[in-house]
């Protein structure tokens, strides 16, 4: 099997190949402990805790971002519409319609 050093090391860590790079005949059985499902209350608490860590933008930052997005959308729309008009006129001129 042809592989570079990085692939060989990764496969060795996973237990797929031996030190010489030869595949191991038997795969290791990975035993994972049975994990209990999280209840809705625990999930809600964890979500709230994570949301407290978020760096929320201020009202003025949100307004600035909104303005930038709207202006960008308008400019790109104008460019696409202009190119569409130019190409449609070129095709009509090409076929003398």
C-alpha positions as CSV (number, residue, x, y, z in Angstrom):
1,X,0.0,0.0,0.0
2,X,1.4,3.4,-1.0
3,X,1.2,6.1,1.6
4,X,3.1,9.0,2.9
5,X,4.5,9.4,6.5
6,X,1.6,11.4,7.7
7,X,-1.0,8.9,6.5
8,X,1.1,6.0,8.0
9,X,1.4,7.7,11.4
10,X,-2.3,8.5,11.4
11,X,-3.2,4.9,10.6
12,X,-0.8,3.6,13.2
13,X,-2.5,5.8,15.9
14,X,-5.8,4.4,14.8
15,X,-4.5,0.8,14.9
16,X,-5.1,0.1,11.2
17,X,-1.4,-0.6,10.3
18,X,1.6,-2.0,12.1
19,X,5.0,-0.3,12.5
20,X,6.0,-1.4,8.9
21,X,2.9,0.0,7.4
22,X,1.3,-3.3,6.8
23,X,-2.5,-3.6,7.4
24,X,-3.5,-5.3,10.5
25,X,-5.8,-8.3,9.8
26,X,-8.2,-7.8,12.6
27,X,-9.7,-4.5,13.5
28,X,-9.7,-3.5,17.1
29,X,-13.1,-3.4,18.6
30,X,-13.7,0.0,20.1
31,X,-15.9,-0.2,23.1
32,X,-17.5,3.0,24.0
33,X,-19.4,3.3,27.3
34,X,-23.1,3.8,26.9
35,X,-23.8,7.5,27.2
36,X,-27.0,8.6,28.8
37,X,-29.2,11.1,26.9
38,X,-29.3,14.6,28.3
39,X,-32.6,15.7,29.6
40,X,-34.4,18.8,28.3
41,X,-33.7,20.8,31.5
42,X,-30.0,20.0,31.4
43,X,-29.9,20.9,27.7
44,X,-31.6,24.2,28.3
45,X,-29.2,25.1,31.1
46,X,-26.2,24.3,28.9
47,X,-27.6,26.3,26.0
48,X,-28.2,29.3,28.3
49,X,-24.7,29.0,29.7
50,X,-23.1,28.9,26.2
51,X,-25.2,31.9,25.0
52,X,-23.9,34.0,27.9
53,X,-20.4,33.4,26.5
54,X,-21.3,34.9,23.1
55,X,-20.0,38.4,22.3
56,X,-23.2,39.9,21.0
57,X,-22.9,43.0,18.7
58,X,-24.2,46.3,20.0
59,X,-27.2,48.0,18.4
60,X,-25.0,50.4,16.4
61,X,-22.8,47.6,15.2
62,X,-25.8,45.7,14.0
63,X,-27.1,48.7,12.1
64,X,-23.7,49.2,10.5
65,X,-23.5,45.6,9.4
66,X,-27.0,45.7,8.0
67,X,-26.2,48.8,6.0
68,X,-23.1,47.2,4.6
69,X,-25.0,44.1,3.6
70,X,-27.8,46.1,1.9
71,X,-25.4,48.3,0.0
72,X,-23.4,45.2,-1.1
73,X,-26.5,43.4,-2.3
74,X,-27.6,46.5,-4.3
75,X,-24.2,46.9,-5.9
76,X,-23.9,43.2,-6.9
77,X,-27.5,43.3,-8.2
78,X,-26.7,46.3,-10.3
79,X,-23.5,44.7,-11.7
80,X,-25.3,41.4,-12.6
81,X,-28.3,43.4,-14.2
82,X,-25.8,45.5,-16.2
83,X,-23.9,42.4,-17.4
84,X,-27.2,40.7,-18.3
85,X,-28.3,43.7,-20.3
86,X,-25.0,44.0,-22.1
87,X,-24.9,40.3,-23.0
88,X,-28.6,40.3,-24.1
89,X,-27.9,43.3,-26.4
90,X,-24.8,41.6,-27.8
91,X,-26.7,38.4,-28.6
92,X,-29.6,40.4,-30.2
93,X,-27.1,42.4,-32.3
94,X,-25.2,39.2,-33.2
95,X,-28.3,37.5,-34.6
96,X,-29.8,40.8,-36.1
97,X,-33.0,40.5,-34.1
